[in-house]
Amino acid sequence: MKAHIKITLKNGVLDPQGKAIQGALGHLGISGVGDVRQGKFIEVELAETDEAKARATVEKMCRELLANMVIENYAFELVR
């Protein structure tokens, strides 16, 4: 089973990398792009086959290591 984890900055947290991407898109002549926010995507292979246990494991990973709970949100899905 795999976990697909998406980590993004919370609303209201400044995102200088997103602003840099937005500016670079404008310099490339790409118009019509509004606000840009960047984040992280992490794929984790899990040995666990029980979905409830896998969810608990991924929650623990996210809360204790992968996401900075002060400034980031996370969401994940389990894929078989």
PyMOL Python script that loads the backbone (N, CA, C, O; Angstrom):
from pymol import cmd

cmd.read_pdbstr("""\
ATOM      1  N   MET A   1       0.852  -1.174   0.000  1.00  0.00           N
ATOM      2  CA  MET A   1       0.000   0.000   0.000  1.00  0.00           C
ATOM      3  C   MET A   1       0.898   1.238   0.000  1.00  0.00           C
ATOM      4  O   MET A   1       1.949   1.258   0.641  1.00  0.00           O
ATOM      5  N   LYS A   2       0.469   2.262  -0.726  1.00  0.00           N
ATOM      6  CA  LYS A   2       1.219   3.516  -0.776  1.00  0.00           C
ATOM      7  C   LYS A   2       0.374   4.630  -0.176  1.00  0.00           C
ATOM      8  O   LYS A   2      -0.855   4.606  -0.221  1.00  0.00           O
ATOM      9  N   ALA A   3       1.072   5.598   0.382  1.00  0.00           N
ATOM     10  CA  ALA A   3       0.431   6.822   0.848  1.00  0.00           C
ATOM     11  C   ALA A   3       0.922   7.964  -0.036  1.00  0.00           C
ATOM     12  O   ALA A   3       2.126   8.153  -0.209  1.00  0.00           O
ATOM     13  N   HIS A   4      -0.010   8.714  -0.586  1.00  0.00           N
ATOM     14  CA  HIS A   4       0.307   9.932  -1.330  1.00  0.00           C
ATOM     15  C   HIS A   4      -0.010  11.096  -0.406  1.00  0.00           C
ATOM     16  O   HIS A   4      -1.169  11.327  -0.061  1.00  0.00           O
ATOM     17  N   ILE A   5       1.021  11.827  -0.009  1.00  0.00           N
ATOM     18  CA  ILE A   5       0.887  12.888   0.986  1.00  0.00           C
ATOM     19  C   ILE A   5       1.147  14.243   0.329  1.00  0.00           C
ATOM     20  O   ILE A   5       2.157  14.429  -0.349  1.00  0.00           O
ATOM     21  N   LYS A   6       0.234  15.175   0.535  1.00  0.00           N
ATOM     22  CA  LYS A   6       0.369  16.534   0.010  1.00  0.00           C
ATOM     23  C   LYS A   6       0.478  17.482   1.195  1.00  0.00           C
ATOM     24  O   LYS A   6      -0.381  17.496   2.077  1.00  0.00           O
ATOM     25  N   ILE A   7       1.548  18.277   1.205  1.00  0.00           N
ATOM     26  CA  ILE A   7       1.783  19.237   2.284  1.00  0.00           C
ATOM     27  C   ILE A   7       1.804  20.635   1.680  1.00  0.00           C
ATOM     28  O   ILE A   7       2.539  20.900   0.728  1.00  0.00           O
ATOM     29  N   THR A   8       0.988  21.530   2.245  1.00  0.00           N
ATOM     30  CA  THR A   8       0.906  22.900   1.742  1.00  0.00           C
ATOM     31  C   THR A   8       0.989  23.878   2.911  1.00  0.00           C
ATOM     32  O   THR A   8       0.712  23.527   4.058  1.00  0.00           O
ATOM     33  N   LEU A   9       1.370  25.094   2.598  1.00  0.00           N
ATOM     34  CA  LEU A   9       1.392  26.140   3.615  1.00  0.00           C
ATOM     35  C   LEU A   9      -0.037  26.532   3.980  1.00  0.00           C
ATOM     36  O   LEU A   9      -0.919  26.554   3.121  1.00  0.00           O
ATOM     37  N   LYS A  10      -0.259  26.837   5.237  1.00  0.00           N
ATOM     38  CA  LYS A  10      -1.569  27.288   5.684  1.00  0.00           C
ATOM     39  C   LYS A  10      -1.880  28.644   5.066  1.00  0.00           C
ATOM     40  O   LYS A  10      -0.975  29.412   4.740  1.00  0.00           O
ATOM     41  N   ASN A  11      -3.178  28.931   4.909  1.00  0.00           N
ATOM     42  CA  ASN A  11      -3.592  30.245   4.422  1.00  0.00           C
ATOM     43  C   ASN A  11      -3.043  31.316   5.361  1.00  0.00           C
ATOM     44  O   ASN A  11      -3.050  31.151   6.581  1.00  0.00           O
ATOM     45  N   GLY A  12      -2.577  32.394   4.786  1.00  0.00           N
ATOM     46  CA  GLY A  12      -2.038  33.486   5.586  1.00  0.00           C
ATOM     47  C   GLY A  12      -0.534  33.406   5.806  1.00  0.00           C
ATOM     48  O   GLY A  12       0.078  34.389   6.224  1.00  0.00           O
ATOM     49  N   VAL A  13       0.078  32.247   5.532  1.00  0.00           N
ATOM     50  CA  VAL A  13       1.525  32.102   5.660  1.00  0.00           C
ATOM     51  C   VAL A  13       2.152  32.576   4.352  1.00  0.00           C
ATOM     52  O   VAL A  13       1.763  32.128   3.273  1.00  0.00           O
ATOM     53  N   LEU A  14       3.119  33.478   4.449  1.00  0.00           N
ATOM     54  CA  LEU A  14       3.785  33.986   3.249  1.00  0.00           C
ATOM     55  C   LEU A  14       4.470  32.850   2.502  1.00  0.00           C
ATOM     56  O   LEU A  14       5.053  31.950   3.107  1.00  0.00           O
ATOM     57  N   ASP A  15       4.386  32.910   1.161  1.00  0.00           N
ATOM     58  CA  ASP A  15       4.961  31.874   0.305  1.00  0.00           C
ATOM     59  C   ASP A  15       5.890  32.517  -0.725  1.00  0.00           C
ATOM     60  O   ASP A  15       5.491  32.710  -1.873  1.00  0.00           O
ATOM     61  N   PRO A  16       7.132  32.853  -0.329  1.00  0.00           N
ATOM     62  CA  PRO A  16       8.033  33.518  -1.261  1.00  0.00           C
ATOM     63  C   PRO A  16       8.369  32.666  -2.486  1.00  0.00           C
ATOM     64  O   PRO A  16       8.573  33.205  -3.573  1.00  0.00           O
ATOM     65  N   GLN A  17       8.429  31.359  -2.325  1.00  0.00           N
ATOM     66  CA  GLN A  17       8.718  30.503  -3.474  1.00  0.00           C
ATOM     67  C   GLN A  17       7.551  30.539  -4.462  1.00  0.00           C
ATOM     68  O   GLN A  17       7.767  30.558  -5.674  1.00  0.00           O
ATOM     69  N   GLY A  18       6.335  30.547  -3.960  1.00  0.00           N
ATOM     70  CA  GLY A  18       5.166  30.669  -4.833  1.00  0.00           C
ATOM     71  C   GLY A  18       5.182  31.984  -5.590  1.00  0.00           C
ATOM     72  O   GLY A  18       4.861  32.025  -6.778  1.00  0.00           O
ATOM     73  N   LYS A  19       5.556  33.069  -4.899  1.00  0.00           N
ATOM     74  CA  LYS A  19       5.654  34.375  -5.565  1.00  0.00           C
ATOM     75  C   LYS A  19       6.736  34.366  -6.642  1.00  0.00           C
ATOM     76  O   LYS A  19       6.555  34.958  -7.706  1.00  0.00           O
ATOM     77  N   ALA A  20       7.858  33.701  -6.374  1.00  0.00           N
ATOM     78  CA  ALA A  20       8.937  33.608  -7.362  1.00  0.00           C
ATOM     79  C   ALA A  20       8.470  32.832  -8.594  1.00  0.00           C
ATOM     80  O   ALA A  20       8.785  33.204  -9.724  1.00  0.00           O
ATOM     81  N   ILE A  21       7.724  31.762  -8.373  1.00  0.00           N
ATOM     82  CA  ILE A  21       7.185  30.987  -9.497  1.00  0.00           C
ATOM     83  C   ILE A  21       6.220  31.840 -10.304  1.00  0.00           C
ATOM     84  O   ILE A  21       6.257  31.835 -11.535  1.00  0.00           O
ATOM     85  N   GLN A  22       5.357  32.573  -9.611  1.00  0.00           N
ATOM     86  CA  GLN A  22       4.397  33.448 -10.283  1.00  0.00           C
ATOM     87  C   GLN A  22       5.119  34.485 -11.147  1.00  0.00           C
ATOM     88  O   GLN A  22       4.727  34.732 -12.288  1.00  0.00           O
ATOM     89  N   GLY A  23       6.174  35.089 -10.598  1.00  0.00           N
ATOM     90  CA  GLY A  23       6.952  36.066 -11.366  1.00  0.00           C
ATOM     91  C   GLY A  23       7.640  35.444 -12.558  1.00  0.00           C
ATOM     92  O   GLY A  23       7.666  36.036 -13.637  1.00  0.00           O
ATOM     93  N   ALA A  24       8.203  34.249 -12.380  1.00  0.00           N
ATOM     94  CA  ALA A  24       8.890  33.568 -13.480  1.00  0.00           C
ATOM     95  C   ALA A  24       7.921  33.221 -14.605  1.00  0.00           C
ATOM     96  O   ALA A  24       8.274  33.306 -15.781  1.00  0.00           O
ATOM     97  N   LEU A  25       6.711  32.833 -14.250  1.00  0.00           N
ATOM     98  CA  LEU A  25       5.710  32.528 -15.278  1.00  0.00           C
ATOM     99  C   LEU A  25       5.401  33.775 -16.101  1.00  0.00           C
ATOM    100  O   LEU A  25       5.261  33.706 -17.322  1.00  0.00           O
ATOM    101  N   GLY A  26       5.296  34.914 -15.421  1.00  0.00           N
ATOM    102  CA  GLY A  26       5.068  36.172 -16.133  1.00  0.00           C
ATOM    103  C   GLY A  26       6.213  36.506 -17.072  1.00  0.00           C
ATOM    104  O   GLY A  26       5.982  36.971 -18.188  1.00  0.00           O
ATOM    105  N   HIS A  27       7.457  36.273 -16.632  1.00  0.00           N
ATOM    106  CA  HIS A  27       8.626  36.546 -17.473  1.00  0.00           C
ATOM    107  C   HIS A  27       8.692  35.605 -18.676  1.00  0.00           C
ATOM    108  O   HIS A  27       9.298  35.936 -19.695  1.00  0.00           O
ATOM    109  N   LEU A  28       8.072  34.440 -18.555  1.00  0.00           N
ATOM    110  CA  LEU A  28       8.020  33.494 -19.676  1.00  0.00           C
ATOM    111  C   LEU A  28       6.895  33.831 -20.654  1.00  0.00           C
ATOM    112  O   LEU A  28       6.724  33.162 -21.673  1.00  0.00           O
ATOM    113  N   GLY A  29       6.131  34.875 -20.330  1.00  0.00           N
ATOM    114  CA  GLY A  29       5.040  35.285 -21.203  1.00  0.00           C
ATOM    115  C   GLY A  29       3.752  34.519 -20.965  1.00  0.00           C
ATOM    116  O   GLY A  29       2.826  34.579 -21.775  1.00  0.00           O
ATOM    117  N   ILE A  30       3.695  33.807 -19.866  1.00  0.00           N
ATOM    118  CA  ILE A  30       2.483  33.054 -19.531  1.00  0.00           C
ATOM    119  C   ILE A  30       1.589  33.966 -18.707  1.00  0.00           C
ATOM    120  O   ILE A  30       1.927  34.337 -17.583  1.00  0.00           O
ATOM    121  N   SER A  31       0.449  34.322 -19.276  1.00  0.00           N
ATOM    122  CA  SER A  31      -0.453  35.257 -18.598  1.00  0.00           C
ATOM    123  C   SER A  31      -1.667  34.516 -18.049  1.00  0.00           C
ATOM    124  O   SER A  31      -1.876  33.334 -18.320  1.00  0.00           O
ATOM    125  N   GLY A  32      -2.453  35.242 -17.276  1.00  0.00           N
ATOM    126  CA  GLY A  32      -3.674  34.672 -16.733  1.00  0.00           C
ATOM    127  C   GLY A  32      -3.459  33.802 -15.510  1.00  0.00           C
ATOM    128  O   GLY A  32      -4.360  33.069 -15.102  1.00  0.00           O
ATOM    129  N   VAL A  33      -2.264  33.874 -14.917  1.00  0.00           N
ATOM    130  CA  VAL A  33      -1.967  33.082 -13.722  1.00  0.00           C
ATOM    131  C   VAL A  33      -2.194  33.956 -12.502  1.00  0.00           C
ATOM    132  O   VAL A  33      -1.617  35.038 -12.385  1.00  0.00           O
ATOM    133  N   GLY A  34      -3.029  33.487 -11.604  1.00  0.00           N
ATOM    134  CA  GLY A  34      -3.286  34.218 -10.363  1.00  0.00           C
ATOM    135  C   GLY A  34      -2.260  33.856  -9.315  1.00  0.00           C
ATOM    136  O   GLY A  34      -1.096  33.609  -9.629  1.00  0.00           O
ATOM    137  N   ASP A  35      -2.688  33.826  -8.092  1.00  0.00           N
ATOM    138  CA  ASP A  35      -1.816  33.500  -6.964  1.00  0.00           C
ATOM    139  C   ASP A  35      -1.244  32.093  -7.119  1.00  0.00           C
ATOM    140  O   ASP A  35      -1.958  31.168  -7.507  1.00  0.00           O
ATOM    141  N   VAL A  36       0.023  31.933  -6.821  1.00  0.00           N
ATOM    142  CA  VAL A  36       0.681  30.627  -6.891  1.00  0.00           C
ATOM    143  C   VAL A  36       1.144  30.249  -5.491  1.00  0.00           C
ATOM    144  O   VAL A  36       1.800  31.040  -4.813  1.00  0.00           O
ATOM    145  N   ARG A  37       0.803  29.044  -5.061  1.00  0.00           N
ATOM    146  CA  ARG A  37       1.246  28.505  -3.774  1.00  0.00           C
ATOM    147  C   ARG A  37       1.966  27.200  -4.074  1.00  0.00           C
ATOM    148  O   ARG A  37       1.474  26.393  -4.863  1.00  0.00           O
ATOM    149  N   GLN A  38       3.099  26.985  -3.472  1.00  0.00           N
ATOM    150  CA  GLN A  38       3.849  25.754  -3.690  1.00  0.00           C
ATOM    151  C   GLN A  38       3.741  24.864  -2.465  1.00  0.00           C
ATOM    152  O   GLN A  38       3.394  25.320  -1.376  1.00  0.00           O
ATOM    153  N   GLY A  39       4.042  23.595  -2.657  1.00  0.00           N
ATOM    154  CA  GLY A  39       3.984  22.640  -1.558  1.00  0.00           C
ATOM    155  C   GLY A  39       4.884  21.454  -1.829  1.00  0.00           C
ATOM    156  O   GLY A  39       5.778  21.517  -2.673  1.00  0.00           O
ATOM    157  N   LYS A  40       4.642  20.369  -1.106  1.00  0.00           N
ATOM    158  CA  LYS A  40       5.445  19.161  -1.253  1.00  0.00           C
ATOM    159  C   LYS A  40       4.522  17.970  -1.504  1.00  0.00           C
ATOM    160  O   LYS A  40       3.405  17.912  -0.989  1.00  0.00           O
ATOM    161  N   PHE A  41       5.009  17.027  -2.300  1.00  0.00           N
ATOM    162  CA  PHE A  41       4.324  15.756  -2.510  1.00  0.00           C
ATOM    163  C   PHE A  41       5.277  14.660  -2.086  1.00  0.00           C
ATOM    164  O   PHE A  41       6.421  14.615  -2.539  1.00  0.00           O
ATOM    165  N   ILE A  42       4.814  13.781  -1.222  1.00  0.00           N
ATOM    166  CA  ILE A  42       5.643  12.684  -0.723  1.00  0.00           C
ATOM    167  C   ILE A  42       4.883  11.386  -0.940  1.00  0.00           C
ATOM    168  O   ILE A  42       3.708  11.284  -0.589  1.00  0.00           O
ATOM    169  N   GLU A  43       5.550  10.396  -1.516  1.00  0.00           N
ATOM    170  CA  GLU A  43       4.968   9.076  -1.701  1.00  0.00           C
ATOM    171  C   GLU A  43       5.710   8.103  -0.801  1.00  0.00           C
ATOM    172  O   GLU A  43       6.936   8.011  -0.849  1.00  0.00           O
ATOM    173  N   VAL A  44       4.962   7.375   0.021  1.00  0.00           N
ATOM    174  CA  VAL A  44       5.559   6.446   0.976  1.00  0.00           C
ATOM    175  C   VAL A  44       4.984   5.057   0.732  1.00  0.00           C
ATOM    176  O   VAL A  44       3.766   4.883   0.683  1.00  0.00           O
ATOM    177  N   GLU A  45       5.852   4.082   0.582  1.00  0.00           N
ATOM    178  CA  GLU A  45       5.432   2.684   0.454  1.00  0.00           C
ATOM    179  C   GLU A  45       5.295   2.114   1.862  1.00  0.00           C
ATOM    180  O   GLU A  45       6.226   2.184   2.664  1.00  0.00           O
ATOM    181  N   LEU A  46       4.133   1.555   2.151  1.00  0.00           N
ATOM    182  CA  LEU A  46       3.859   0.996   3.477  1.00  0.00           C
ATOM    183  C   LEU A  46       3.735  -0.530   3.396  1.00  0.00           C
ATOM    184  O   LEU A  46       3.125  -1.059   2.466  1.00  0.00           O
ATOM    185  N   ALA A  47       4.309  -1.223   4.364  1.00  0.00           N
ATOM    186  CA  ALA A  47       4.169  -2.673   4.438  1.00  0.00           C
ATOM    187  C   ALA A  47       2.815  -3.059   5.025  1.00  0.00           C
ATOM    188  O   ALA A  47       2.337  -4.174   4.817  1.00  0.00           O
ATOM    189  N   GLU A  48       2.206  -2.143   5.752  1.00  0.00           N
ATOM    190  CA  GLU A  48       0.926  -2.405   6.426  1.00  0.00           C
ATOM    191  C   GLU A  48      -0.180  -2.695   5.405  1.00  0.00           C
ATOM    192  O   GLU A  48      -0.283  -2.006   4.390  1.00  0.00           O
ATOM    193  N   THR A  49      -0.996  -3.703   5.667  1.00  0.00           N
ATOM    194  CA  THR A  49      -2.111  -4.044   4.773  1.00  0.00           C
ATOM    195  C   THR A  49      -3.463  -3.629   5.356  1.00  0.00           C
ATOM    196  O   THR A  49      -4.446  -3.524   4.622  1.00  0.00           O
ATOM    197  N   ASP A  50      -3.518  -3.396   6.652  1.00  0.00           N
ATOM    198  CA  ASP A  50      -4.753  -2.959   7.307  1.00  0.00           C
ATOM    199  C   ASP A  50      -4.896  -1.448   7.104  1.00  0.00           C
ATOM    200  O   ASP A  50      -4.024  -0.677   7.504  1.00  0.00           O
ATOM    201  N   GLU A  51      -5.998  -1.034   6.484  1.00  0.00           N
ATOM    202  CA  GLU A  51      -6.152   0.381   6.134  1.00  0.00           C
ATOM    203  C   GLU A  51      -6.191   1.292   7.360  1.00  0.00           C
ATOM    204  O   GLU A  51      -5.599   2.371   7.339  1.00  0.00           O
ATOM    205  N   ALA A  52      -6.865   0.885   8.406  1.00  0.00           N
ATOM    206  CA  ALA A  52      -6.948   1.715   9.618  1.00  0.00           C
ATOM    207  C   ALA A  52      -5.570   1.909  10.241  1.00  0.00           C
ATOM    208  O   ALA A  52      -5.228   3.013  10.662  1.00  0.00           O
ATOM    209  N   LYS A  53      -4.784   0.846  10.299  1.00  0.00           N
ATOM    210  CA  LYS A  53      -3.429   0.957  10.858  1.00  0.00           C
ATOM    211  C   LYS A  53      -2.544   1.810   9.957  1.00  0.00           C
ATOM    212  O   LYS A  53      -1.737   2.602  10.444  1.00  0.00           O
ATOM    213  N   ALA A  54      -2.694   1.651   8.649  1.00  0.00           N
ATOM    214  CA  ALA A  54      -1.909   2.450   7.707  1.00  0.00           C
ATOM    215  C   ALA A  54      -2.241   3.936   7.872  1.00  0.00           C
ATOM    216  O   ALA A  54      -1.343   4.777   7.883  1.00  0.00           O
ATOM    217  N   ARG A  55      -3.527   4.254   8.001  1.00  0.00           N
ATOM    218  CA  ARG A  55      -3.933   5.655   8.203  1.00  0.00           C
ATOM    219  C   ARG A  55      -3.323   6.225   9.479  1.00  0.00           C
ATOM    220  O   ARG A  55      -2.836   7.356   9.492  1.00  0.00           O
ATOM    221  N   ALA A  56      -3.351   5.445  10.539  1.00  0.00           N
ATOM    222  CA  ALA A  56      -2.777   5.900  11.809  1.00  0.00           C
ATOM    223  C   ALA A  56      -1.275   6.139  11.679  1.00  0.00           C
ATOM    224  O   ALA A  56      -0.744   7.102  12.232  1.00  0.00           O
ATOM    225  N   THR A  57      -0.598   5.262  10.951  1.00  0.00           N
ATOM    226  CA  THR A  57       0.847   5.400  10.742  1.00  0.00           C
ATOM    227  C   THR A  57       1.161   6.668   9.956  1.00  0.00           C
ATOM    228  O   THR A  57       2.073   7.413  10.314  1.00  0.00           O
ATOM    229  N   VAL A  58       0.408   6.913   8.886  1.00  0.00           N
ATOM    230  CA  VAL A  58       0.658   8.096   8.057  1.00  0.00           C
ATOM    231  C   VAL A  58       0.332   9.368   8.841  1.00  0.00           C
ATOM    232  O   VAL A  58       1.057  10.358   8.740  1.00  0.00           O
ATOM    233  N   GLU A  59      -0.743   9.352   9.616  1.00  0.00           N
ATOM    234  CA  GLU A  59      -1.061  10.509  10.467  1.00  0.00           C
ATOM    235  C   GLU A  59       0.114  10.836  11.387  1.00  0.00           C
ATOM    236  O   GLU A  59       0.507  11.995  11.522  1.00  0.00           O
ATOM    237  N   LYS A  60       0.667   9.803  12.015  1.00  0.00           N
ATOM    238  CA  LYS A  60       1.805   9.993  12.925  1.00  0.00           C
ATOM    239  C   LYS A  60       3.006  10.560  12.172  1.00  0.00           C
ATOM    240  O   LYS A  60       3.662  11.481  12.658  1.00  0.00           O
ATOM    241  N   MET A  61       3.301  10.012  10.978  1.00  0.00           N
ATOM    242  CA  MET A  61       4.416  10.516  10.153  1.00  0.00           C
ATOM    243  C   MET A  61       4.252  12.006   9.871  1.00  0.00           C
ATOM    244  O   MET A  61       5.180  12.797  10.038  1.00  0.00           O
ATOM    245  N   CYS A  62       3.056  12.362   9.444  1.00  0.00           N
ATOM    246  CA  CYS A  62       2.796  13.749   9.063  1.00  0.00           C
ATOM    247  C   CYS A  62       2.902  14.693  10.256  1.00  0.00           C
ATOM    248  O   CYS A  62       3.548  15.737  10.171  1.00  0.00           O
ATOM    249  N   ARG A  63       2.276  14.329  11.351  1.00  0.00           N
ATOM    250  CA  ARG A  63       2.251  15.199  12.525  1.00  0.00           C
ATOM    251  C   ARG A  63       3.612  15.333  13.208  1.00  0.00           C
ATOM    252  O   ARG A  63       3.948  16.398  13.726  1.00  0.00           O
ATOM    253  N   GLU A  64       4.389  14.258  13.207  1.00  0.00           N
ATOM    254  CA  GLU A  64       5.635  14.263  13.965  1.00  0.00           C
ATOM    255  C   GLU A  64       6.888  14.538  13.144  1.00  0.00           C
ATOM    256  O   GLU A  64       7.935  14.853  13.710  1.00  0.00           O
ATOM    257  N   LEU A  65       6.801  14.425  11.804  1.00  0.00           N
ATOM    258  CA  LEU A  65       8.013  14.611  11.012  1.00  0.00           C
ATOM    259  C   LEU A  65       7.798  15.393   9.722  1.00  0.00           C
ATOM    260  O   LEU A  65       8.502  16.372   9.473  1.00  0.00           O
ATOM    261  N   LEU A  66       6.851  14.986   8.908  1.00  0.00           N
ATOM    262  CA  LEU A  66       6.768  15.499   7.538  1.00  0.00           C
ATOM    263  C   LEU A  66       6.229  16.921   7.433  1.00  0.00           C
ATOM    264  O   LEU A  66       6.692  17.692   6.593  1.00  0.00           O
ATOM    265  N   ALA A  67       5.264  17.279   8.266  1.00  0.00           N
ATOM    266  CA  ALA A  67       4.655  18.611   8.187  1.00  0.00           C
ATOM    267  C   ALA A  67       5.001  19.420   9.433  1.00  0.00           C
ATOM    268  O   ALA A  67       5.042  18.894  10.546  1.00  0.00           O
ATOM    269  N   ASN A  68       5.246  20.693   9.221  1.00  0.00           N
ATOM    270  CA  ASN A  68       5.418  21.628  10.331  1.00  0.00           C
ATOM    271  C   ASN A  68       4.016  22.110  10.686  1.00  0.00           C
ATOM    272  O   ASN A  68       3.463  22.968   9.998  1.00  0.00           O
ATOM    273  N   MET A  69       3.447  21.573  11.739  1.00  0.00           N
ATOM    274  CA  MET A  69       2.049  21.815  12.066  1.00  0.00           C
ATOM    275  C   MET A  69       1.740  23.282  12.387  1.00  0.00           C
ATOM    276  O   MET A  69       0.572  23.669  12.412  1.00  0.00           O
ATOM    277  N   VAL A  70       2.751  24.086  12.628  1.00  0.00           N
ATOM    278  CA  VAL A  70       2.526  25.502  12.906  1.00  0.00           C
ATOM    279  C   VAL A  70       2.165  26.247  11.621  1.00  0.00           C
ATOM    280  O   VAL A  70       1.299  27.121  11.638  1.00  0.00           O
ATOM    281  N   ILE A  71       2.822  25.910  10.508  1.00  0.00           N
ATOM    282  CA  ILE A  71       2.629  26.667   9.272  1.00  0.00           C
ATOM    283  C   ILE A  71       2.120  25.836   8.098  1.00  0.00           C
ATOM    284  O   ILE A  71       1.841  26.394   7.037  1.00  0.00           O
ATOM    285  N   GLU A  72       1.992  24.522   8.257  1.00  0.00           N
ATOM    286  CA  GLU A  72       1.607  23.667   7.129  1.00  0.00           C
ATOM    287  C   GLU A  72       0.372  22.823   7.439  1.00  0.00           C
ATOM    288  O   GLU A  72       0.106  22.456   8.584  1.00  0.00           O
ATOM    289  N   ASN A  73      -0.370  22.531   6.368  1.00  0.00           N
ATOM    290  CA  ASN A  73      -1.464  21.566   6.393  1.00  0.00           C
ATOM    291  C   ASN A  73      -1.017  20.336   5.615  1.00  0.00           C
ATOM    292  O   ASN A  73      -0.090  20.403   4.808  1.00  0.00           O
ATOM    293  N   TYR A  74      -1.675  19.227   5.862  1.00  0.00           N
ATOM    294  CA  TYR A  74      -1.389  18.037   5.074  1.00  0.00           C
ATOM    295  C   TYR A  74      -2.683  17.297   4.772  1.00  0.00           C
ATOM    296  O   TYR A  74      -3.674  17.410   5.493  1.00  0.00           O
ATOM    297  N   ALA A  75      -2.643  16.541   3.690  1.00  0.00           N
ATOM    298  CA  ALA A  75      -3.733  15.655   3.311  1.00  0.00           C
ATOM    299  C   ALA A  75      -3.084  14.444   2.659  1.00  0.00           C
ATOM    300  O   ALA A  75      -2.013  14.550   2.061  1.00  0.00           O
ATOM    301  N   PHE A  76      -3.734  13.301   2.777  1.00  0.00           N
ATOM    302  CA  PHE A  76      -3.163  12.111   2.150  1.00  0.00           C
ATOM    303  C   PHE A  76      -4.257  11.160   1.695  1.00  0.00           C
ATOM    304  O   PHE A  76      -5.399  11.222   2.151  1.00  0.00           O
ATOM    305  N   GLU A  77      -3.870  10.281   0.783  1.00  0.00           N
ATOM    306  CA  GLU A  77      -4.735   9.197   0.372  1.00  0.00           C
ATOM    307  C   GLU A  77      -3.916   7.924   0.336  1.00  0.00           C
ATOM    308  O   GLU A  77      -2.719   7.945   0.049  1.00  0.00           O
ATOM    309  N   LEU A  78      -4.570   6.828   0.629  1.00  0.00           N
ATOM    310  CA  LEU A  78      -3.928   5.525   0.555  1.00  0.00           C
ATOM    311  C   LEU A  78      -4.296   4.883  -0.775  1.00  0.00           C
ATOM    312  O   LEU A  78      -5.450   4.923  -1.200  1.00  0.00           O
ATOM    313  N   VAL A  79      -3.296   4.291  -1.429  1.00  0.00           N
ATOM    314  CA  VAL A  79      -3.483   3.674  -2.735  1.00  0.00           C
ATOM    315  C   VAL A  79      -2.971   2.234  -2.650  1.00  0.00           C
ATOM    316  O   VAL A  79      -1.866   1.982  -2.169  1.00  0.00           O
ATOM    317  N   ARG A  80      -3.765   1.333  -3.107  1.00  0.00           N
ATOM    318  CA  ARG A  80      -3.353  -0.084  -3.083  1.00  0.00           C
ATOM    319  C   ARG A  80      -2.585  -0.442  -4.322  1.00  0.00           C
ATOM    320  O   ARG A  80      -2.160  -1.587  -4.476  1.00  0.00           O
TER     321      ARG A  80
END
""", "prot")
cmd.dss("prot")
cmd.show_as("cartoon", "prot")
cmd.util.cbc("prot")
cmd.orient("prot")
